[in-house]
Amino acid sequence: MQTSRLAALMNIAFVVLLGSVSAAESPSEVPQTGRFAVLTTFHEAAVLDRTTDLIWERSPSGSEVTWATAQTRCGLKTVGGHSGWRLPSFIELMTLIEPTSHQKSARPTLPAGHPFSGIKPGAYWTSDASSSEPAQAYAVDFLSADVAPRQKDQPHPLWCVRGGTADRSKAYPLAPRPGLI
């Protein structure tokens, strides 16, 4: 009983941190099982993460840009005929890191069976700026499976997301969802 309660509370925390896709925007999925679903309503150019309810580009941009440019590009992007994209927070981007043993890998550390393509083994920009160093913002490194501050004027690739909440201070109130507890 205590384990299921803990799992329910963790689910609530995920919803509070990341938000969810609205019911009016429920995307059609390519039938498949597992954590990820390729979305037909996005012409199979986007992927729903069923764990977080975030929608990711299936193939992120290969170009490397500065942090300010990355935010603008996501905001102006259309993927599969849909706009409303943004740069993910480092917490959101870290949900795509597959925890591994402390061995170095030459490939990006993504979950097994993921449907993504074109992922570079390196650091991707997040929306989070450093609070202690104005010239830095955080990037998630898919080769080392880590998050670290980088100079905002350095070029890094971007991976845009939809859903969730861009402003965690306006996240959903902490209240149990029916059926969770």
N, C-alpha and C positions, 0 to 999 in steps of 0.2 A: 504494500500500500504506500509506504513512504517513497519507494522508487518511482512509482507512477506519479505521485504528487510532485516530486522533484522534476521529473520530465515535463509535467504540465507547467510548472513555474519557469523552466528554461524556455519553453515554447512562448510563454507570455513575454519573457525578456526579449526574445528574438523579435517578436511583433513590435514591442515598444521601441527597440533600437532601429529596426529596419522598416517598419510599416508593412503594408501589403498592397497587392494590386486590387483596385476597386472592383466590385461585382460588375459594374457597367462595362468594364474593360476586360472581362474574363476572356483570355485569348484561347483560340482553338489550338489543340495540340496534335502533333503527329502521334498516333497511338504508340506508346512505348512505356516500359516500366522503368523504375529507378528514379534517381534524383532529378534528372534533367529531361526536359521535353522540348523538342524543336517545334516552333510555332508556325502553323500553316497560315494564320492570319497576318503574319509578318513575312510571307513568302519564303519561309524556312531560313530567314536571315537573322532570326533571333531565337534565344533559348530561355525557357522558363526554368528557374531553379526552384523546384518544389519545396525545398527546405526553407528558403528565405522569402519566397514569392517575388523575387527580383527577376527582371527580364534583362538579359545580357545580349550584346551583339554576339552573333555566332562567330564572326571573324573580325576582331578589332582592327582598327587602323594600323597599318604598318609604318606610317610616317612618324617621325619623332619631332616633337615640338616643345616649346617652353610651357610652363605651367599655365600662364594666362591664356595662351593660345589653345591649350587643351580644354580649358573650361568653355571657351567660346565655341570651339568646334563641336563639342558634345551638345551644347545648347542649340546649335544651328543644324545639327545632324538629322537626317531622315533615314531610317533603316526599315526595309520592308514596307515602305509607304507610311510609316508612323514617325511623328516627331515627339518631342517631350523627353529627350535624352539628356543626361547630365553625367558629370564626372562622379564616380562613386567615392564614398568615404573610405578610409583605410580599413575600417571594420568590415564594410561590405565586400571590399576586394579581397580581404584576407579569408572570407568564407570560401573562396575558390582555391585556396592553398590546401593541398593534401598533406596532412602531417606525415612525416616520414622519419625513419631513423636518422641519426645525425650523419648520414653519408651524403657526400656531394653528388649531385646529378648533373648531367650535361643537358637534360631536358627540363622543360617547365614542370613544376610540381603541382599538377592538376589532379582532381579526383579520377579514379579509374572509370573508364567507360564514358567520359565526358564527350559531348558532340562538338566541341570548339575546334577551330582550325586557325592557323596563322599566328599562334601565340609565341611571342619572342621570349627566349630565356633571359629575362632581364627585368628592370624596374619599370613599372607603369605608374603614371601620375594618379593621385587621389585628390579629392576636393579639400583635404585638410591642410591648412597652412600651419606652420610652426608658431606657437604662441610666444616662444622665447626668442625666436630669430626671424624677423620680418622678411628676410631675403630667402627663406627656406619653406618648402612644403614637403609633405610626406609622399613617398612612393613605396609601392609594394613590389618586392623583387621575387619573381617567379622562379628564379634559379636557386637562390639561397633560402627561399621561403621565409622572408623577413620583411619588416617595414622599417624604413629609415628616412630621415630628413635629407632632402637634396636641394641644391641651389635652384631657385625658380627659373633662372635663365638657362639652365642646362636642358638639352633636348632629351625627352623620353617619350615612349609611345603612350597612347591613351586607349582605354577600354570603357566605352560608355554603357550606362545602365538606365533602366526605367523602373518605376515603382518605388516602394519604400518611401522614405521621407528624406529630402535633402537637408532639412534643418532638424537635427535631433532634439533641439530644445522644444520643438513643436510636435514631437512624437505623440503617439496615442497615449492617453492617460493609462496608468498602471491599474488595470481592473481585469479580473478574470473574464475570459470569453466563455460563453455558455458551453458546457460539456467538457471543459478542460480540467476542472477540479471537482 
